Amino acid sequence: MAAGVAAWLPFARAAAIGWMPVANLPMPVAPAEKNKRQDEMIILNVSGRRFETWRNTLDRYPDTLLGSSEKEFFYNEDTKEYFFDRDPDVFRSVLNFYRTGKLHYPRYECISSYDEELAFFGIISEIIGDCCYEEYKDRKRENAERLMDDQEDNKDAKPPNMTFREAMWRAFENPHTSTMALVFYYVTGFFIAVSVITNVVETVPCGSSPNQKEVPCGERYTVAFFCMDTACVMIFTVEYLMRLFAAPSRYRFMRSVMSIIDVVAILPYYIGLVMTDNEDVSGAFVTLRVFRVFRIFKFSRHSQGLRILGYTLKSCASELGFLLFSLTMAIIIFATVMFYAEKGSSSSKFTSIPASFWYTIVTMTTLGYGDMVPKTIAGKIFGSICSLSGVLVIALPVPVIVSNFSRIYHQNQRTDKRRAQKKARLARIRIAKQGTSNAFLDSKKNGLFNEALEFTVSPEEQHLRKTTSLLENQHHHLLHCLEKTTVSVVLKQLVNHEFVDEQYYQQSYLEAGLQTYPSRSPSLSSRDGATGTCCTRRSKNRHAPLQNASGPPHMEPLTHQRGLQELSTIHILPLSTSRSSLNEPASLNCRITTAIISIPTPPETTPEGDAHLPTGPAHQNVVKVSAL
Amino acid sequence: SRVTFSFLSVRYRPERLDHLEQKTNFSKKELQVLYRGFKNECPSGVVNEETFKSIYSQFFPHGDSSMYAHFLFEAFDTRNNGSVSFEDFVVSLSIILRGSITDKLNWAFNLYDLNKDGCITREEMTDIMHSIYDMMGKYTYPCIGDNAPMEHVDNFFQKMDKNNDGVVTIEEFLETCQRDESIMQSMHMFDSVI
């Protein structure tokens, strides 16, 4: 029931008075309206813009957010209004839907933001009014295509575990994925070109000896051309077989157009090999050679433009069909007319209607070879009509084909552009993610410092350091909790995992195989035996909070063997209790900090990442602690 | 009500709210609610028969309510000018919903009396009955027989026509209805409509 009509319900119920006196049975009891609400105004505050409406208006659609009790979640007791933190412009359309019963889609609105608002307010998009429905559907389809294109680009990402066969197929289909594929691509392209050129040159008459008439090159240098042909066909055969092997669905591959072209291109050669020099058959054999020209179609794998052209023609099949049909009709009509018009004249070339077809076609396509011309006046008149109408009939479907081609071509260009943009976008995302993880690692370090040095650092400095936003703090706390949760047992001691920088992890993983630690302390040597990559990573990671260099870059010094050894030897012992000892900063940290000070060089090697904490103040802090 | 002509569209503006309040038994708030609904559906200020029928048909999707809506329209259109203004609408509603039993019955009689000659003939009642049964539509349980309207008309005349002269006058109508318990009971249904 439409919204406004609901307001007429009292009238409809009143109209029932016409039934009462004639009713045979008593009427049912009317539903009682307990505490009938007076029509009251509701204030909807959407991001500061206030909309006011009657409660009844919203009640018209009880299965939406505003019409049901769901809106109570957004009720603000203090201001006695419903507050929604959404876009007020789109909300206009939403509220108008309640008022008028019709949902409109404004053209200037982005389709996805509009969809989001509709989803939020619980309104299905099917009820968009007829006036705006087409526009909405068009935009939605465009958007879906865009998303689909993005997803298709994802298949460029190499899935990790591919079998050899899958890898080969991928190399064939997307030559730009690996160097080998590119090489293969260019080699086959080259050979296609060579083969086509050979076929062409074969027929050129080249140099005649004085006593013989001109022979085409093919007959003069038979052996050379035969070798060339053999080489090309061999390459094509190998390529076809490889593709057949790598195809995920061999049956489907064999049915596809490209493979048929491949087969047709190489078949004449093999047939020629098989056939003997039989005179009757050689005529047919010559015909077969014509099929060698199909090798040129193999280029469509190499050229996207060709593929687009083919796809355009396929999609314009109906227009082309119409063109062909109308042309055929016109040809038959005009040919008949011309035949009967020219029948009277002597020595007329228009001997039959099929013979006139040639004239009609040549005239309608405005070729006008002039081998057949009408001689009678009637013939000339009809001939001119024929040429005029030819121009019209051919010009009609051409714009449709052209516009189709243009649309498909631009779509393809858009895909390429988007692929490039996507690379840039992914790079930006990666940098941002790295920034976040760096911030986390830094805050960990800072946090530990803060816990240790609360009573030494002046309140203002503390406050300054703590002004990383509350959001960040909570996020870091969350990551902390995750670290504490994941626990592994190393050397019979429970240790929790920690987040580290990606670079650092890779480096440490690589170095684990290269490094050996000199044993300066027994505990270290005992660790050496048991240590694997996990341990080395952990031990290096433990350096992190207590070093005074910036977060990830402090891992850089560890690339220097010497630095690593020194650090590891000096720090391993105290670090075994570093976490638990934070409650007693004085004793252990003293030892640590003195050790830190004694190694000035490693922290100062240039870090790869950003320097979050300058070494200066850190040193100062360290000094303060040791002074304790 | 004032009629304003602007170019080709005619707009009616109803009388003032307080005048209407005096004329009818509705309160100001109720009139406001009624007018808002009225104006929303008919921005021009009057309802013509087509709109009337389309609005009414939305409440009865099963059958064909156009005939009954036509009779209703005739009853609402007290001035017989082919359109129902807000005053007509609200005055009639006031009678049906807030009037005395006698007023309601009078209104119903007026509805049945198609040619407004003061008595209901068999033909008129047959038309009314057919229109009511049309509203039910085909898909009912039990099925409505073809004779059902006629039987119903016979029932009605049997009950109402005391002197068996083939027509029902207003006095017969009022008398019979006031003696009928179930009819009296159902008249009270309108108390809670607004």
Interface residues (C-beta under 8 A of the other chain):
Chain A: M1 A2 G4 V5 A7 W8 L9 P10 F11 A12 R13 A14 A15 A16 I17 G18 W19 M20 P21 V22 A23 N24 L25 P26 M27 V29 A30 P31 A32 E33 Q38 D39 W54
Chain B: K29 Q32 V33 L34 R36 G37 F38 N40 E41 I55 Y56 Q58 F59 Y68 F71 L72 F89 S92 L93 I96 L97 K104 L105 W107 A108 L111 Y112 M125 I128 M129 I132 H152 N155 F156 F173 C177 S182 I183 Q185 S186 M187 M189 F190 S192 V193 I194
